[in-house]
Amino acid sequence: MLSKPFSRSVVMALAAAVGLSMCSSPKAPKGPTIVKQPFGTVDGTPIELYTLTNSKGMEMKVMTYGGIVTSLKVPDRAGVPGDVVLGFNDIAGYTGPAYLKANPYFGAIIGRYGNRIGGAKFKLDNTVFPLVANNGPNNLHGGPTGFHKQIWAAKEIPGKASAGIEFTYTSKDGEEGFPGNLAISVTYTITDSNEFRVDYKATTDKPTVCNLTQHSYFNLSGEGSGDILGTEITLPCSKYTPVDSTLITTGELTDVTGTPFDFRKATAIGARVNEPDKQLKYGKGYDHNWVIDRTGPGLVLAATAYDPKSGRAMDVLTTEPGVQMYVGNFLDGSLVGKAGKPYAFRNGFCLETQHYPDSPNKPAFPSVTLKPGDTYTTTTVYKFYTK
């Protein structure tokens, strides 16, 4: 004989007793989010910090001072997130005496001209424009108060599969010696494909030069975990631009074959960085521009970095003609990072997409001149994955 069926109320009571629900369904995956919070002040101006997350657990923190990426967390091969960029937990880390002395440009937007301009001057339309010599006899990264020290306006760019921040700034005519009022937009986006995308745009009201880049220092083992000598780098580049003793390009495009600059096959940073090569001596290691092998416009692979310890890998794709690899040769342990550990010699590396260094003084190099009515646009994508 069949027993009488339980009533719905009895079933629900039993379900509640074991933590079930008759009505609930599995929670939908959490989409990308953007959270804003105060991050101190610079010269009395409030600084905002934005935390961007995607649905895969990737997290990036960026602030309005310098457009600086202060943190970037991506999973290792075991799925454990780790912070892979050098930086600090508070604004004081970026404005204190030790940082100002070292001036490493951690995580910042760089401009008006990324990299070096020889002799701290250039000629445009028969006019010579003197700049500040802040790197020996040369101008570096736009000068001592370049875009890395400016306070940018920020706008949230939410999306179904992405989260972004658009930073805007107008560099006034004559700022740091550069001509023209330059209106700049730099948009940082993280996607559900674990990409960090940077879109640059600029217009001017006078002929000028423009070469923007992003200056994050990466350590794919995790910031504060030691040197990056075991990181394997691939650069699909058959030529690089050699430099003189002040790190200014000579104007040549040199074949990498048979040199320590051949990274067409994955090679550890430490494999040849200390070889007795004149070019390496000039930069105290790698601090050079590679010429990207490309057959047309658009995004192409500029570099791949892989950390065998964590399994993290990063592809760098760009619309630019060159990429500068710098391997932290001037880090000296004077700066203490987020994990409470000093950033010592070669504890991070940069892959800065760009036009070639000193292009304003090298007519044979791809032009960096921006004229009224034209728009400077370029894109770089850092794509993270594991293997």
C-alpha positions, 0 to 999 in steps of 0.5 A: 500500500502506498503512503500518502505523499508529503505536502509541499510544506513538509518537503520544503521544511526537510529541504531547509534542514539540509540547506536546499531550496525549492525555488533557488537556482545556481547563481549566475557567474559574476560579471566584470565590476568597477569599484572606486575608492579614495587613494590619498592626495598629491599636492592637495588634489584627491587621487582615486583608485579604481579596482577592475575585475573580470568574471575569471578573477583577474583584478587590476587596480589603477589610479588617476595619478599618472594612470598608474597600474598599482596591481594586476592579479592573474592566476598561476597554473594551479589557479591561484591569483598572484600580483604580477606588477611592481608597485606600492600599497599607498600613494606615499610609495609613489611620491616619497623621496626614495621613489623620486630619487629612483624614478622607475616610472612604475606602471605609468602612462608615458608621454609626450614621448616615450623613451629617449630623445637625443640631446634633449631637443628635436627639429620640426618644421625648421624649428628647434624645440629644446627639452629638459635633459633628465637622463644624462644629455637626453630627454627621457619619457617626456621629461621630469614632469611628464604624463607619469606625474600628471593627474588624469580625469577618469571615466568608468567604461562598464561592459558585459564582458569587460571593465574599463577606465578612460583616462583623459588629459590635455598637455598644454602647448609648451609643456616640458618644451613640446609644441601644441595643445595635445588632447589625450585619451588612454583607455585601460580595459580588462576582458573576460579573456584575461586581457589587459588592453590599452587604447591610446588616442591623441589630437593636437592643434599644432604640429608636434611629436607623440609616442605614448606607452605603458611602463608596468614592470612585470614579474610573472612569479609574483612581485617581490618574489626575486629576480626575473632571470628565469623568465623566458622571452620570445621576440619575433624580431629579426632586427633591433636598434643599437645605441650609443653610450648614452642609450641613444639609437645610432640610426641603424637597424641591426640583424640580431643573428648571432647576438645576445639580442636574438630572442626569436626562440624562447630564451631566458632573460638571464641566459645572455644578459651578462655577456661581454657585449658592448651594447649590453654594457651601455644599458647595464643589460637589456634596455633596447628597442626591437623592430617588430617583424610585421607584414601589414597594419593591425595588432601583431605579436610583439613579445611573449613572456613565460615563467616556468615556475608559476606557469604564467605566460603573457603575450604582448600584441600591438599596432606599434612598430617597436618594443623596448625590453628593459630588465630592471637594470637600475633597480637597487633595493632602495624601494620596498614593494607591496609584499614588504620586500625590496625591489632589487636588481632585475626584479622586474621587466618591462615590454614597452610598445612604441615607435623607435627611440629618438625618432624625431631626430632620425628621419629614416625611422617611422614618423612620430609627427602628429599634425592638426586634423590627424588623430594618433591611435595605437593599441597594445594588448597584454594577454595572460594565460598559463601552460 
